[in-house]
């Protein structure tokens, strides 16, 4: 069981399903036991707390009744009776409040600012409302509620300081306003808000905020602000330089480049050369690093890209292509880039969606960015086609490519990456200057602490590096052997075993033969079970977590429980790399393992287990995507995207209809939440194209999902479905049938086919209620509410949907319901409530990373602020919307934000700024085929006074 106390009391079972705890007294009993953290609570204390000094007759029996009711919900063994009282059995990390505190502590201990901010965000995302909301009025809970609220506010303050350092002052200036108003005497929070206001150009507001603090402290406590707040006030008055954005903010450049786990040795000259080609003032826009597998192209490319990151304000992005099949098209590569860059998939508003290369080029046409395409040797032709399109269309787009061969297109600068320099002499000083030796010694010292280069081992180390031709991967593979062998023994072993002609692969260049020989030798040193795990891991396209490794690598002869130990041994031998909670293979090791997998005839069986593993992973995550684990499951599926695509590719290629259909059915809701409608459409079509008559229910479900997706991605008019045409006919599962009717019905209403859509939505509502599917009922209600206008019934539907989504713990659902309630408040003439609800929705959308929702809400809030005469606040909101829209190529958001900025500029009599923003909106509307945006921009332009 897992327990949630950061909001209404909640209990979830091992599968993530919410467990209902009936009756207020039983919930209060559970809350009391949770407050004591698994410690014993005397029966007398429980009676006093539950009945607040007015216990019923036979209070001991009454308490025992409540204990029995709680045990029926949680399991008898979970509530234990001891001489000291009753206690709840709690395992580690089963209470969200404890997890919150652990994440906060981890954040404070982490050195990297961006990671610290993410951990603080993860901690705050656990809060679903006021702590222990069910028992907030109970005396026994007040102390714990106060403690948790204080911890939450402290984390909010910690997070605000991190975000200020990362340059997020504009967003904070707006977001902290409400929080400061609710906690006006918290000086640290007030100071963070003052800094955010000052850096946002609102010096006057920052000074007024200090005056509010001074007056309230004097009136309520009779004290003055503390020294730190007074010093900040003085600094703002003087406009001290130290209040400017810290230089560390440059590290927040948008990028997904991984942090290096080890130092890069012997490549400083090459990094400098690549930096010169891609640096400021250079004309080169495509650099390709070539070289044999294992020579370190990727490490070099990442190091060089990191050094030029400041030149690219729109980001430096690593796009891994090793997981794509050799038959992939330029569109497949473009789709991988679109996903990596986090571009909004605005399928309903963007043209030419089947031309993803064109879509990508249009989306990044005005950006200055660097894309690192890694491991392209099996995709040279499609990568060359995509690179040509990007370089032709995107004036400030730059590409850095790693491949075993050049792309061969105009403008390409090719930089061969050689092995590391070998020692020329045998004396320790000369040997130690060799980059190959330096790499070997560093890795050897990490594997065998205490190892160092000296006079006694210099000759042997030199021989080892020469034997391995200075190839970094080979050096890293052999270094851990010094745990059991001396340098002389290792050199002798290498000389006598792997480099003999008969173990070299014929037809390969000499240094490639060396690497092959090194891999052969490392392979022979493995046990049979270690070999089994290593070759089976190669089916993963993007590494894997331990549970997936266990599922794919185990069989009747190799139990799953042994895989973790075998993986650990492979990590020790440098054949597997562990990064955080994932295990990865270097490209050369993966290619070698794939050959070994084919040699033993296991390809079909391992691929089948791989597909089954990821189908089951997707199905488990899909079950939890509509509850309190929504954010975690979104992040899980984000991390496994490449493997999930590979699983689908394998299922489709091998015509495994059931696996392909189950997978796309499980992933469609995830794709919808992430806005990846194009990917959903392509995947559903591919799965439905598989042959065979198997899995008829899965095929019916996939067709219904595809209908709903196509309604949302089609820009052409779609003929309405006949009222009696049920897209879910034949589906036996009543819950799935009702949810699919809602999904298709919502798509129809979005296309303007209100009669057919409403019919399906009402049918969905009836079906969900009959099946007792509270989530499905809420989804249908909120969709119906959005089409019922100002009718009281629409308001009631939205409120009931909000309650049901809240009960389910579904943040997306709460967002949808909150937006419906906000629109209803707006129609009812209650702008204050509408704004409050939209701000609540904004926080949820940001938490889940639903950027289209974030942008649209920011624009709405901007309109509201402008209507209320708050031009400065409106400008900040529009600027946030414009920044987010530009980053994610959401053209409708860019247009709306530019029009809003133009209107705000006009109202403050800044004619030039108004014309600039409105002309940009007009140009963007025309280039992206948004006639409504063009009309609105032209109307605003006519209102701008002429000089």
N, C-alpha and C positions, 0 to 999 in steps of 0.2 A: 504494500500500500504506500501511496505518496499523499502528503497532506499539504493543502494550501491554506495559509492563514493571512497572506498579504492581499486581503480583499475578503469577500464572503467566504466562510469556511467551506472547503472543498476537499473531496477525497477521490483519488483515482486508483484503479487497480493496476496490476502489472502490465496490462495491455494498453493503458492510457485511457480507459473508459471511466467516466465519472460515476461514482457510487453515491447513491442518494442516502442521506442520513435523515430519517424522519423525525419530526417533532422537535420543538424548540429546546425542551429540557435535555434531550439526548445530544443535540448539537452543542448546547452549553457544557454538558459533561465532557464531550470530546475536546472542546476548546480548553477547558480547565486542565485536562490531562496534557494537552499539547503545550500549554503555557509552562508547565512544570518540566518540560523537556525530557520526558521518559522517567523522571524521578517519581517516587511514591507520594501519594496524596492521601492523608488520613480520611477515613470515611466521614468523620465529624466535619472536617473542613469542606468536603464536597457537599454535604447536606447544607451547611451554612451558606456556601456560595450559590448553590442552585436555587435555594428557596429564600435567600436573603433575610434570614432571621425569622421566618414564618414557616417552619417545616410542617408538613402534614402529619397527621397521626400515623404512627408506625413508620417513621421517617427512614429507618434502616431498611425496611422492606421496600419502601418507595425507591430508595437509592438502588437497591439490588435489582429492581425491575428495570430501571434505566440502564444499569450496567448490562443486564441481559439483552436489552434491545440493541445496545451498542455492539455487543459481541456478535449478535446475529448479522450485523452489517459488516463488521471488520473481520470476523473470524474469532472464535472463542480464545484462541491462543494469543491474540493480540492485546487483550486486556487482562493483566495478571493481578491476582490478589496476593499480597505479602503481609507480614505482620505490621509493617509500617503504613500500609494502605494499598490503594490501587495505583497501578502505573501502566502506561502504554508502552509497548515494545516498539522502539524506534531504531531503525538501522541508520547508518550514515547517509546524509544527503536525501532524506525522505521528507523533510519539511522545507518548504520554499524559503522560510525566513532564515534557516541555517545556510541554505545555498546562497541567498542574497548576501549574507555576511562574508561567506567564503570568497565570492566573486569580488566583493569590495576590497577584501584584504589582498587578493591576487592582483587587483588593479593597482593598488598603492605600491605593491612590491615590484611591479614591472617597470623597466627602464624606458621602453619605447612608448612615446606619447600616444601614437595612434592606437596601439594595442591596449594601452591603459584606458583610453576613451571608450573603446569597444567593450572592454570588460565592465566598465561602469554602466554602459548602456544595457548590457546583458543583465546586470544586477537589477537595474530599475525596471526592466521589462517584466520582471517577475511580479510586480505589483499590479493587481487587478482592481484595486480600490482601497479604501481605508482598511488598515489591519484589523482582523477579528471583527469585521463589520457586523456580524450577527449578534455579537455580545458586547457591542461598544458601550452600552449603558450599564453593564455589570461591574460591580466594584472589583471583583477578582481579576478582571481583564485590564483595568485602566492603567496599571503600572506597566504592563508589557506593551500595551498599545502605545503609550507615551515613549517607551524606550525604542520601539521599532520606528515610530515616526521621527524621532530624533536621529536615528541612524539613516533613515531615508533622506532627510534634509541635509545631513552631512555629506552623503554620497552625491546628492544634487550639487552641493557646493564644490565638492572635489571635481565632479564632472565639468562644471562650468569653468573652473580654472584651467582644466586641460583643453577644453574647447577654445577658450580665449587664446591660449598659447598656440593652438593650431589655426588661429585666424578666423574662427566662426563667430566673430563679434556681432555681425549684422543679425544673424538668426537669434543669438542670445539676447540682444537688446529687446527684441519683441517677446521671446519666450519667457524671459525672467520677470517681465512686468507683472503678470498675474500672481506669480509665486511670491514676489516681494510684497505685493499688496496683501496677501494672506498672512505673511510672516514679517510684518514691517520692522520689527526690532532686531532681526538677525543681521548683525553688522557684516559678517563675512559674505552673506548672500547679497546684501545691499552693495557692497564694494564690487563684487563681480558684475552686478548690473551697471554700476556707475562706469566701470572700465569698458564694458560693452557699448554703453551709450556714447562714451567719449570717442572710442575708436570708430564708431559709426558716424562721426561728424555731428553728434548731438551734445555738444559741450554744455549748452544751457540746460538740457534735460538732466544731465548728470549732476550739475550743481543744484538744481531744484530737488533732486532725489536726496541729496545730502541734507538739505534744509528740512525736508519732510522727516528724515531720520532724527535730526537734532531736536525738532519740535516735539515729536512723539516721545522720545526718550525723556525729555524734560517734563512733559505733562504727565506721563504715566509712571515714571520711575524716579524723576527728579535727578537724573544724571546726565552727563554730557557724552557724546560719542567717544569711543576709545581712540588711543593714539594712532592706530593704523588707519582708521577711517578719516581722522583729521588730516593725517599726512597725505592721503590720497586726494582729499578735497583741496589741499594747498597745491599739490602737483597739478591738478586739473586747472586751477586758476592760473598757474604759471605756464601751463602747456609743456610740462617737462618732456624732454626727449625720451626718457625711459618708459613713458606711457605708450609709445608707439609699438606696433606689432613686433614681437621678438623675431630675431632672424631665424629661429628654429622653425618658424612657420613655413619656410621654404621646403621643409621635409614633408609637408602635407600635400605636395604635388600628387595628383591622382595617379596612382600606379598600383600594379599588382605584382611588381618584381619581388621575388622572395628574398629574405635576408640570408646572406651567405652563412653556412654552418661552419666553414673552415676558410682560412685565408687563401687568396689567389697568389700563387707563386710563379715567378718567371714570366709574367705577362704584362708588366708595366709598360714596356715599349709598345706592345700591340694595343693595349687599352688606350694609350696616348694617340696612336695613329687613328684608331676608330673614332675617338673623341674629336680629333682634328677634322675628320671627314664630315662628322655630323654636328660639329659645333657651330657657334655663331659666326656668320660670315661665309661659311662654306656653301658651295653650290650642290654638293653631293646629296642625293635624296634616297639612294638605295645602296646599301653595303651588304655584301654577301660574304660570310665567313665560311670557308671550305676546309675540309680536312677529313682524315679517316675517323671512324668511330672511336671514341675514347680519348681523343686528343684534347678535349676541353673547350670545344667551340661554344657550348651553351654557357659555361662559367665565364668565359671571356666576354661574350655578348652581354650578359647580365651586368657584369662589372662596368663595361663601357656605357651601357644604357643608363645605369644609375648615375654616372658622372655627368651626363648631358641632360639629366632630368629637368634642371632649372630652365632649359631653353624651350621646353614644351609645356606650356600652361594647361593644355588639354590632356596631358597625361603621357606616360610611357607604359606600354602594355605588352606583357608577355602572352603570346597565343601559342599554346602547345598543339602541334599537329601530328604527333606520333600516333595518336589514337585513331586518326582517320584512315580509312581504307585507301589502297592505291587507286581504286576506281572513283574516288571522290571528285566532285566537280568544283569549279570556281565558286559556285553558289554555296556548296557545302562549307568551303573555307570561309566565305563571307559570313555565313550564319554563325560559325565559331567566333569570328571577330566581333560580330554584333553582340553576342552573348557576353563575351569577355569585357567589352567596353561598357556594358550595362545600358545600351541604347534602348529606349522605350520602343516596343513593338506595336506601334499605333496602327494596327492593321486596318481599322475601319476608316482611317483618314489618309493613308499614304497610298500613292499610285504604284503600279508595276511591282506588286509584291512577289511575283514569280521571278523577277530579276533582282535577286538579293545583292549581287555585285553592284548594280546600279543604285539600289536602295542605300547600301552602305556608303557609296561614293557621295550620294546626295546628302546623307546624314552627317558626314564629316567634312563636307566641302569647305566650310569656313573655319575648320579647326587646325591648330598647330599641334601635332601629336607625332609620336614615334611608336610604331608597332613592330614588335620583335616576333617574327615568325620562326618558330624553333622546330628543327627536325623535318626538313622539307624534302629530303632526298628521294622519297617515294612519291612525291607530288610535284615534281619540278614543273611539268607543263601547266597544271591548273594554277599553281602558285604564280608562275610567270604571267599567266593571263590576268589574274587578279591584280598583281603588282603593276602591270601596265595600265590597267584601268584606274587604280588609285593614283598613280603618279601623274597620269594625264589629267585627272579631274580635280584632285585635291592639291591645291597649290602649296600648302604648307604641311602636307603629309609626308612623312619619312618612314622608310622601312629598313629594318636590320634583319637579315636572314641568316640562319645556319643550315648548312646542307653539305652533303658530300660532293656535290657538283654545283656549278654556277647556274643561274637561271638563264643567262644568255640573252638579256634584253637591253635595249639602248639605255645608257645612263648608269648601268650597274658598275660599281667598283668592287672587284673581287680581292679578298685578302686571304690567302692560304694560311692556315694555322698549323705550324710545324710542331713536332714533339718538342719537349723541353731540352735545353742545352745539356750536353753530356760533359763529364769531367775530362779534361785534356791531360792531366797529370795525376800522379798517385799520392803526392804529399797532401796531408789533411787540409792545409790552407787552400790549395788550388781545388781540391775536391769539393770543399765546402762552398766554393763560389758557384758551382754548377747548379742551375735551377732544378734539374732533375734530382740531384742529391738533396737539395734543400726541401723539396716536396717529400721525398722518401723519408728523410730524417724527421720531419714534422709529423707525418702520419705514423711513423714507427714509434715516436715518443708518445703519441696519443694512445697507441695500442699497447705499448709496453713501457709504462712510466719508468723514467730513469735512463732510458736509452739516449745516448748522445754520440755524435761523431767524434772519434779520437784517432790517435795514431795507430792503435791496435786494429781498428775495424775499417779504416779509410779505404784500404785496397779492396776489401770485400764489398763495401757499399758501392764503390766505383764499379766493380764488376757486375753487381746486381743491376745498377742503372743502365749500364751499357747493354747487358743481356736483354733488358726490356726496352731498348731503343728510346728511352726517355718518354714513353707514352704514359701520360698521367694516370689513366685508368689502370693500366697494368701495374704501375708503381703502388697505387692505392690498394689494389687487390693483394699484393704480395706483402706489404708492410706488416699486417697483423700476424704474419707467420713468425715474427721475431718473439712472439710470446713463448714459443716452444723451441725455436731454433736460434743458434747464434748466427751473426752475419756470415761467418765463414761457411757454416753448415748450409745456410740458405743459398749462398752463391754456388756452392758445389752441387746442391740439389737442383738448382735451375740449370746449371751447365750440363748435368747428366740426364735430365728428363725432357723438358718441353721443347728446346730449340732444335732437336734433331730433325733432319729433312722429312722423315716419315710421318712426323706428327704435324708438320706444317701443311696448310691447305694449299693445294696446287692452284696456280692461276691467279693468286693474290699478290699484290705488291709486298715487298719484303717486310715493311713495317706492319702491314695488315696481317701478314703471317705471324709476326711476333705477338700481336694482340691475340690472335686466334690460338696460338700455342699457349699463351698465358692463361686464357680461359679454359683450354683443355686441361692444363695442369691443375688449375684451381678446382675444376670439376672433379678430377680424379681423386682429389683429397677429401671430397665430401663423402659422408655416409650415404647409403642408398636412400634413406628417408629424407636427408637434406637435399639430395638431387631431385627427389620427387616433388618436394615443396617448391624448389626454385623453378623447375620447368613449368609447373602448373600455375605459378604466379604470373607467368608471361601473358596469360589470356587477358589480364586486366589492362585497360588502356590508359589508366591514370592513377596507378597505385591503388591501394585498398586499405580499409580498416581491418582490424583483427577478425571480427566476426565473418566478414566476407572471405578473408583468406582461409579461415577454418572451413567454411562451407564449400569452397571451390577446391581446396587442396586435399581434403580428406575423402576417404572412401572406405570400403570394407576392410582393407588391409592397413590403412593409416587412420587411426582415430582422430577426431577433431581436437580432442584435448591435448594432443601432442604437437599440434601445429605451432602454438605460441612459443614453445621451447625451441623448436627447429628454426623458426623465424629469428629468434634471438641469436642463435648460433650463426645464421647467415648474415645478420647485421654485424656481428663480431668479425666476420671474415670479409667485410666490405662488399659483399655481393648484393646485399639489400641495403637500401638507405631508409632510415626511419626519420621522418619529419613530423613532429607533433604526434598525432595518433594514426598516421598513415605510413604504409610500407611501400616503397617504390623501387623499381629497377632502373639502373642506368641503361641508356638505349642499347649499348653494345651487349650488355649482359642479357637484356630482354631478347635481342635478336638471336643470341646464342641459345638461350633457353627455349625459344620457339623451335629452333632446329632440333633440339633434343626431345622436345615434346612430340614432334612429328616422327622422329626415329623410333620411339617406343609405341607408336600408334595410338596415342591418347588424345589426339586433337578433338575428335568428335565427342568423347565422353566428358572431357574437361570443359569444352564449350557448352555442352548441355547443362552441366552443373553451374557454369557461370550465368547462363541465361536464367536458369531456375532461381539462383541466388538473388539476382537483381529484380526479377519479377516479384519475388516474395518481399524483398526490401521495399520496393515501390508500393506494394499492396499494404504492408504494415504502416508505412508512412502515410498513405492515403487515408487510412482509417483514423489517423490522429491529426490530420490536417484541418479538421473541423472542431477542434477543441483547444484546451489550454496549452498543448504542445505544438501549436501551429507554427510559431516562429522557429522552434527547434527543428521541426520537420522540414520547413522551407530551407533552412540552412543545410540540413542533411542532404536533401535532394540537390541543392546547389552544388555541394561538394562532390556528389556522385554523378553529376550530369554526364561527364564523358563516358563513364562506365555504363550508364543507363542507355546512352545512345549506341554504344558498341553492342550491348545486349540486344537492342532492337535490330540493329544491322544484321547481327548473326541470325536472329530468329527469322528475319525476312529473307535473307540470302539462302538459308537452309529450308525455307518454306515451312517453318514450325508455326502454324497458324495460331494454335492455342497460346503459346508463349508470347507471340507478338501482340495478339489481341488483349490478353490479360495485362500486358505491360502498358500499352497505350491507354487502356481504360483506367489503370491505376494512376497514370501520370497526367491525364488531361486536366484534372482540377488544379494540380500544381502549375501546369503551363498557363492556365487561365489566371491564377493568382499572380504569377510573375509577368503576365502580359505577353507571353511567348505564343501568340496565337498562330503565327506562321509555322512555327515548329510543330505545334499541335496538329495543324491541318496536314502538313506533309507526313507526319508520323502516322496519323490515323489512316490516311489514304494508303500508305505503304503497307500497314498491317492488314487492311481490308483487301489488299490485292493478293495476299497469300492464298494459296489454294486449299483444297480439301473441304469437307463438310463438317469437320469437327468444331467443337465449341460454338454451337449455334447461339447460345445466350450471349456469349462474349461478343460475337459478331453483331448481334442486334444492338447491344449497348454501344459498341464502337460507332455504328452507323448513326445512332441518336446523338452521341457526342459530336460526331463530325457535322451533323446538321446544325447543331447549335453553334459550333465554331464557324462554319461557313456563313451563317447568318450574320456573325459579328465581323467577318473579314471581307465580305462582299461589298464593293462600292456600287454595284449595279442593283437595280430593282429586282427583288426576288418575289416570285409569285407566292401568295400566301397558301399555306397548307389548308386543305378543306377541313372544316370543323370536325368531321367525323374521321379524319385521317390521323391516327395515333402513331407517332414515330416510335413509341415504346411497345407497340403491340407484340405480344409473344413473350415479353420478359416476365419471368415468374417472381422475381424478387420485388416485393411491393415497395420497399424503401428506395431501391435504385430506380424503379419505374417512376415513382413520384418525383424524385430529384431530377431525373432526365426530362420529365415533362416541364418542370420549372425551368431548366436550363434552355430548352428549346423555346418555351413560351416567352422567356425574357428576351431571347434573341429576336423573336418575331416582333415583339413590341418595340424593340430598339430599331427595327427596320420600318416602323410605322404601320405594321400589320396588326393593329390593336385588337380587332375582333378575334382573329385566330389565336393571337397571343394570350389574350385574357381568358379565352376558353381553356387553353392548356394550363394556365396558372391556377384557375379555379379547380380544375381536375386534379392538379398536383396537390393543392391544399387539402382537398378531400382525401386523397390517397395517403398523404403524409399523416393526417390525423388518424385515419383508420389503422395505419401501421405503427402509430405512436412514435413517429420519428419527429422529435422536437426540432431538430435542425432543419429538416425539410419543411416543416410547418413555418418556421421563422423565415426561411428563404422565400417561400411563396408569399407570405404576408408582406414582407418588406418590398417585394416587387409590385404587388398589387397596390400597396400604399402609395408608391411613387406615381401611380397612374390614376389615383382616386382624388387627386387635387385637394381642395380645401375641405372636402367633406369630413364630417366628424368620424365617419367610418375609416377613412384613410389615416387620420391621426391615431385612432385606436389601434389599427393594424400595425402601424409603425411602433407604437409603444409596446404592444405585445411582442412583436418581433425582437425589439431591443431587449426585453426581459428574457426571452427564450435564448437569444444568442449569448446574453450575459450568463445565463445558467449553464450553457454549454461551454463557456470559456472561449468562444470563437471570436478572435479580435477582428478578423475581416468582417464577420457578420455584424459585430458591434459598430464597426465603421459604417457599413451600409445603412444600418438602422439609424445611427446618429445623423447621417446626412439627410435621411428622409425626414427626421424630426426637425432638423435645422431648416429645411425647405418649407416645412409646414409652419414653423414659427415665423419665417419670413412672410409667408402668405397671410398669416394672421396679424401681421403688423407688430411683431415683437422682435425688433432687430437685436436687442441685447441678448435675448435667449438664443437667437439664430447664430449670433457671433460666437457665443460661448460654446454651442454645440459644434460649430465648424472648427473651432480651435481644438476641441476634444478629438474630433475626427482627424485633424492634422497630425496630432501626436501619434495616434494609432497608425496612420498611413506611413509616417516616418519610421516608426518602430518596425513595421513589416517590410519596409523598402518598396512600397507601392507608389512609385514616383509619379505616375500619371495622376493619381488621386491627390498626392501632395501638391502638385503644381496647380491643378484645378482649384483646390481649396485655397491656396495662397492668392490666386487671382480673385476669387470670390471675396476673400477678406480684404483685399486691396480695394475692390469696388465699394465695399461697405465703409471702409475707412474714408475713402474719397467722398462718398455721399454724406458722411458725417462731418465733413470739413477738415479732416485730419490728413492733409496732403503729404506731410513728411512721413507719417506712418504708412500711408498707402504706397509711397515711393519705395520704402524699404521692402514691403511685401512683394511688390511687383519685381523689384530687383532680385529677390530670392527666387521668385518663380522663373525669371528669365535665366538666371544662372543654372538652375536645375534643368530647365528645358533645353538649354544649349548643351549642357553636359550629356544629355540623353537623347539629343536629336528629336525632341518632341516638338514638331513644327507648330501644332495648334497652340501649345503653351507659349512658345516664343512670340507668336502673333498676338495672343491675348495680353501677354505681359508688356510688349512694346506699345500696344494701343493704350493700356492703362498708364504706362509711363508718359506717353504723349499727352493724354488727357490731364494727368497731374501737372505736367509742365505748363500746359496751357492755362490751367487754373491759377498757377502762381506767376503768370505773365512772362514765362520764359519761352518766347516764340521760337528761338532757334532750336532749343532742346525738343520742343513739341514737334516741330517739323522733322527733326532728325529721327526721333522714335517712330513717328507715324509713317514716314517714308520707308523705314526699314520694315515695318509691319506690312506695308503695301507690297514691297518687293518680295518679301518672304511668302505672302499669300499667293502671289502670282506664280512664283517658282515652284510652290508645292501644291498648287491647284486647290486653294481654299477660297472660293468665291465669297463666302460669308465674311471672312476676315478682310478681304479686299474692300467689300462694301462698307464695313464698319470703319476701316482706316480712312477711306475717302470721305466718309461723313464727318469724322473728327477733323480731318485736314481742312474741310470747308469752314470749320469754326475757328481755326487759328487766324488771328487778325493779320492782315497784310501790313508790310512795313510802310 
